Amino acid sequence: DNVHLTPFLNLDVASATSGHGFFDENTNSGFPGEVTSVCFDNSGIQMCAGTRGGNVALYDMRSSKPLFIKEHQYGLPIHTVQFHSGSGTVLSSDPKLVKIWNAKGSAAASSSSMQRRDDWNDDDAGVGGSSNDEGPDGALGSIVANVEGAADFSHFITSGDSADSSGQNNGLLLCAGEQSKVQSFYCPVLGAAPKW
């Protein structure tokens, strides 16, 4: 009758993201390592965890160490994270922007940018700091696009159509925010616009 479940994996996101990000204790409340959003990719092998301090840790579920830590420069809580399988990217959002970045990275870009995990730092120019690593075929964690709105965001989704109801192959972002209208943005690097 009483089922007791024990965790099979304990990911210490707070320790992994400690020392990363731009969290300001004077303007933000709470613990910067607190997990505020999570998502899995379609395979269930990769997971992202967004934190109150504005970091997103990308994990391979077979390891307790993150593959990459993406920093949002505002230091605000991450409210939404989502894998976009059609483009091989992660979309992560704080109230100021939706950041679209590479979840896998190309073999060529990754081999030219290899560093020890302890030294990885996100500077918005890819792991190695070279602009050649950016874009949809860039290195793991490299920026594909940033989306900024007219008002603060509180959530986003990728819009689909009858052929792709999950929006995983479409490039239309619908963002809820601090206004009465939904903000919409078309990002062609994610995919085609819905056919509706």
C-alpha positions as CSV (number, residue, x, y, z in Angstrom):
1,D,0.0,0.0,0.0
2,N,2.8,2.4,0.9
3,V,5.2,2.7,-2.0
4,H,8.6,4.1,-1.1
5,L,10.6,5.3,-4.1
6,T,14.3,6.0,-3.8
7,P,16.2,8.2,-6.2
8,F,18.3,6.4,-8.7
9,L,20.4,9.4,-9.4
10,N,21.1,12.5,-7.4
11,L,22.3,15.5,-9.5
12,D,23.8,18.2,-7.4
13,V,22.9,21.1,-9.7
14,A,23.7,23.7,-7.1
15,S,27.3,22.5,-6.7
16,A,27.7,22.1,-10.5
17,T,26.6,25.7,-11.2
18,S,28.4,27.3,-8.2
19,G,30.8,30.0,-9.4
20,H,28.9,30.4,-12.7
21,G,26.5,33.1,-13.7
22,F,25.6,36.6,-12.7
23,F,23.3,36.2,-9.7
24,D,23.1,39.4,-7.6
25,E,22.0,38.8,-4.0
26,N,21.0,42.4,-3.6
27,T,18.4,42.4,-6.4
28,N,17.3,38.7,-6.4
29,S,16.0,36.6,-3.5
30,G,16.5,32.9,-2.9
31,F,19.3,30.4,-3.4
32,P,21.0,30.8,-6.8
33,G,21.5,27.0,-7.2
34,E,17.8,26.2,-6.7
35,V,16.4,24.3,-9.7
36,T,13.5,26.2,-11.2
37,S,12.9,24.3,-14.5
38,V,13.8,20.9,-16.0
39,C,13.3,19.0,-19.3
40,F,14.4,15.9,-21.0
41,D,15.2,15.3,-24.7
42,N,13.2,12.8,-26.7
43,S,15.6,9.9,-25.9
44,G,15.6,10.5,-22.2
45,I,19.4,10.5,-22.1
46,Q,19.9,14.3,-21.9
47,M,18.4,16.6,-19.3
48,C,18.6,20.3,-18.7
49,A,18.1,22.0,-15.3
50,G,17.6,25.7,-15.1
51,T,18.4,27.5,-11.8
52,R,17.3,30.6,-9.9
53,G,20.7,32.1,-10.5
54,G,20.3,32.1,-14.3
55,N,22.3,29.0,-15.3
56,V,21.2,26.0,-17.3
57,A,23.1,22.7,-16.7
58,L,23.0,20.2,-19.5
59,Y,23.4,16.6,-18.3
60,D,23.9,13.2,-19.9
61,M,21.9,11.1,-17.4
62,R,24.6,8.5,-17.3
63,S,26.9,11.0,-15.5
64,S,26.5,13.2,-12.5
65,K,28.7,15.9,-14.0
66,P,27.2,18.4,-16.4
67,L,28.2,18.3,-20.1
68,F,27.9,22.1,-20.2
69,I,26.7,25.0,-18.2
70,K,25.0,27.9,-20.1
71,E,25.0,31.2,-18.3
72,H,22.2,33.8,-18.8
73,Q,23.9,37.1,-18.3
74,Y,21.0,38.7,-16.4
75,G,21.3,36.4,-13.4
76,L,17.5,36.0,-13.3
77,P,15.7,32.7,-12.7
78,I,15.3,30.3,-15.6
79,H,11.6,29.7,-16.0
80,T,11.5,27.4,-19.1
81,V,13.9,25.0,-20.7
82,Q,13.1,22.9,-23.8
83,F,15.0,20.6,-26.2
84,H,14.3,21.3,-29.9
85,S,15.1,17.9,-31.6
86,G,14.6,19.2,-35.1
87,S,17.5,21.7,-34.8
88,G,19.6,19.9,-32.0
89,T,19.3,22.9,-29.8
90,V,18.2,23.8,-26.3
91,L,15.9,26.8,-25.7
92,S,16.2,28.4,-22.2
93,S,14.5,31.5,-21.0
94,D,14.7,34.0,-18.1
95,P,12.4,37.0,-18.0
96,K,14.5,39.0,-20.4
97,L,15.3,36.6,-23.3
98,V,15.0,33.2,-24.8
99,K,18.5,31.8,-25.5
100,I,18.8,29.2,-28.3
101,W,22.1,27.1,-28.0
102,N,23.6,23.9,-29.4
103,A,22.8,20.8,-27.3
104,K,25.2,18.5,-29.2
105,G,27.7,20.4,-31.2
106,S,29.4,19.3,-34.4
107,A,32.4,17.0,-34.3
108,A,34.6,19.5,-36.1
109,A,33.7,22.4,-33.8
110,S,33.9,20.2,-30.7
111,S,37.3,18.9,-31.5
112,S,38.7,22.4,-32.1
113,S,37.2,23.6,-28.8
114,M,38.0,20.8,-26.4
115,Q,38.6,21.8,-22.8
116,R,38.4,20.1,-19.5
117,R,34.9,20.2,-18.0
118,D,36.3,22.1,-15.0
119,D,37.4,24.9,-17.3
120,W,34.2,25.3,-19.4
121,N,32.8,28.7,-19.3
122,D,30.1,30.3,-21.3
123,D,31.0,33.5,-22.9
124,D,28.4,33.5,-25.7
125,A,31.1,32.8,-28.3
126,G,31.1,29.1,-27.9
127,V,33.2,26.9,-25.6
128,G,36.5,27.8,-27.3
129,G,35.6,31.5,-27.7
130,S,35.9,31.4,-31.5
131,S,33.1,32.8,-33.6
132,N,33.6,29.9,-36.0
133,D,32.0,27.7,-33.3
134,E,28.7,29.7,-33.3
135,G,25.5,28.9,-35.2
136,P,23.4,25.8,-35.7
137,D,26.5,23.6,-36.6
138,G,28.7,25.0,-33.9
139,A,30.3,23.6,-30.7
140,L,28.4,22.3,-27.7
141,G,26.8,25.3,-25.9
142,S,27.5,27.8,-28.7
143,I,24.8,30.4,-29.3
144,V,22.4,30.0,-32.2
145,A,20.1,32.9,-31.5
146,N,18.9,35.2,-28.7
147,V,15.2,36.4,-28.7
148,E,14.3,39.5,-26.8
149,G,10.8,40.7,-26.4
150,A,8.9,44.0,-25.8
151,A,8.0,42.8,-22.3
152,D,9.4,40.3,-19.8
153,F,8.8,36.6,-20.6
154,S,7.1,34.2,-18.2
155,H,6.9,31.1,-20.4
156,F,7.4,30.0,-24.0
157,I,6.5,27.2,-26.4
158,T,7.5,26.2,-29.9
159,S,4.4,26.2,-32.1
160,G,3.5,23.2,-34.2
161,D,1.0,22.4,-36.9
162,S,-0.9,19.3,-38.0
163,A,2.3,17.7,-39.4
164,D,4.3,18.5,-36.3
165,S,2.0,19.1,-33.3
166,S,4.9,19.2,-30.8
167,G,6.7,22.0,-32.7
168,Q,10.0,20.1,-32.7
169,N,10.6,20.9,-36.4
170,N,9.1,24.4,-36.5
171,G,10.7,27.7,-35.8
172,L,7.8,29.7,-34.4
173,L,8.1,30.7,-30.7
174,L,5.1,31.9,-28.7
175,C,6.0,33.7,-25.5
176,A,3.8,34.6,-22.7
177,G,4.8,37.7,-20.7
178,E,4.0,40.7,-18.7
179,Q,1.5,42.0,-21.2
180,S,-2.0,41.1,-22.5
181,K,-0.8,39.8,-25.9
182,V,1.3,36.7,-26.7
183,Q,4.6,37.7,-28.3
184,S,5.5,35.6,-31.4
185,F,8.9,35.2,-33.0
186,Y,9.9,33.3,-36.1
187,C,13.4,31.8,-35.9
188,P,14.3,30.1,-39.2
189,V,17.4,28.3,-37.8
190,L,14.9,26.2,-35.8
191,G,12.8,25.2,-38.8
192,A,10.1,26.2,-41.1
193,A,7.0,28.2,-40.1
194,P,3.9,26.2,-39.3
195,K,1.7,25.6,-42.3
196,W,-1.5,27.0,-40.8
